[in-house]
Amino acid sequence: MVEDWELGQLYWKQFNKRKDEQLACLDVRQKFFDHFCSKTDLYFFLGTNFKHHTRNTRNPFIIVGVFYPPKNTPSNVEQLELDLLS
């Protein structure tokens, strides 16, 4: 389950634009798989929900956030020096 507010807002934006729930869902899926998965490094912030723990579900974890910085390519990667204190 994904409970990231940005994905929720993307859904509502597309729903208001398209006026169709299924088309809005398709737009969100397309944006997520075409953009986030292929053009960015995708990280998920996991959390739990007390309700899932009390039901003894197999996997109580949910995605509470998504972080998607641009992928590191040789042209935009810069090696930083480690400044060690003596």
C-alpha positions in Angstrom: 0.0 0.0 0.0 1.3 3.5 -0.9 0.2 6.4 1.3 2.5 9.0 0.0 0.7 12.3 -0.1 2.4 13.5 -3.4 1.0 10.4 -5.3 -2.4 11.2 -3.8 -2.2 14.8 -4.9 -1.1 13.6 -8.4 -4.2 11.4 -8.5 -6.5 14.2 -7.5 -4.9 16.6 -10.0 -5.4 14.0 -12.8 -9.0 13.2 -11.6 -10.0 16.9 -11.7 -8.4 17.2 -15.2 -9.9 14.0 -16.6 -13.1 13.6 -14.6 -12.6 9.9 -14.7 -11.3 7.7 -11.9 -9.8 5.0 -14.1 -8.1 7.4 -16.4 -6.6 9.3 -13.4 -5.3 6.0 -12.0 -3.7 5.2 -15.4 -2.1 8.6 -15.5 -0.6 8.1 -12.0 0.6 4.6 -12.9 2.2 5.9 -16.1 3.9 8.8 -14.3 5.2 6.4 -11.6 6.5 3.7 -13.9 7.6 5.8 -16.8 9.2 8.7 -14.9 10.0 7.6 -11.3 11.2 4.1 -12.1 13.2 4.8 -15.2 14.6 8.3 -14.8 15.1 8.6 -11.0 16.6 6.7 -8.1 13.6 5.5 -6.3 13.6 5.2 -2.5 10.6 4.2 -0.3 10.1 5.4 3.3 8.4 2.5 5.1 6.2 2.8 8.1 3.6 0.8 10.0 0.1 1.3 11.0 -1.2 0.3 14.4 -4.4 -1.1 12.8 -2.3 -3.6 10.8 -0.3 -4.7 13.8 -3.4 -5.4 15.8 -4.8 -7.6 13.0 -1.6 -9.6 12.9 -1.2 -9.1 9.2 1.7 -10.9 7.4 3.3 -7.6 6.4 2.2 -4.5 8.4 4.5 -2.2 6.5 3.2 0.5 4.2 5.0 3.0 2.0 4.5 6.4 3.7 6.8 8.4 1.4 8.7 8.3 -1.8 12.0 10.0 -2.5 13.1 10.2 -6.1 16.4 12.1 -6.8 17.7 12.1 -10.3 19.8 9.1 -11.4 23.5 9.6 -11.1 25.0 9.6 -14.6 28.7 10.1 -15.3 27.9 13.6 -16.4 26.2 14.8 -13.2 28.2 12.8 -10.6 30.9 14.8 -8.8 33.1 13.1 -6.3 33.2 15.1 -3.1 36.3 15.1 -0.9 36.0 13.8 2.6 37.1 16.5 5.0 38.6 14.7 8.0 39.2 16.5 11.2 42.5 15.6 12.9 
